[in-house]
């Protein structure tokens, strides 16, 4: 599965925009949170590893 290591200043919205250009940012934030239960979006830690969805895991979608 795809992963993202949190860097200083990262937010879920920034990660979603950077990793999924052309996709709806809010939907991708939802998908990232879905794959990372208990994730406190306001308290990401530098070095924290997040699972990121691949196209086949995204609710309602294949690849665009």
N, C-alpha and C positions, 0 to 999 in steps of 0.2 A: 504493500500500500504506500501511497505518497505520504511524505511527512514534511513538516516545516519546523525548523528550530527557531524559536522566538528570539528576535534581536531587540536591542534597546529601541524603544519608541513604537514597536509594533502594536497594532490593534487588530482585532478580528476583521474589521472593515478594510483596513489597509491590506491585510493578507488576502482577503477575498478578491479585492480589486486587482492586486498584483498577479495572483495565481489563476484567475478566471476572467480575463478581459473579455468583454462581450456578453458575459452572463449577468443576470440580475444579482447585484451585490448582496441584497438582503437575503435572497434565497441561498446564496453560497455561505453566508454567515450562519444561517440556520443549519445547513448541511455540515459545516465544520463543528458546530456545537453538538449536533446529533451524533457525530462520530467520537466525540470527546465528552462523555457524560461527566457532569460535575464541574465542567469548565467554568471558571469565573471570568467572564469576558473582560471585566474591568480590572482584573488583577493577573494579567499574563506575566510570567516570570522569564527573564532572560535565560536562555538555555532550555526552557521547557519545550518538549517535543509534542507537536500536535499531529494527529492523523488528518490527512486531507482526503476528500472524496475524489475518486476517479469518475469518469463520465458514466460508467455503468452503475455506480452507487447513488447517483443523484436522483432524488425522487422525481418521477415524472419525466425522466429524460434520457435519451441516448446522447450521442455527441452531436454538436452543431456543425 
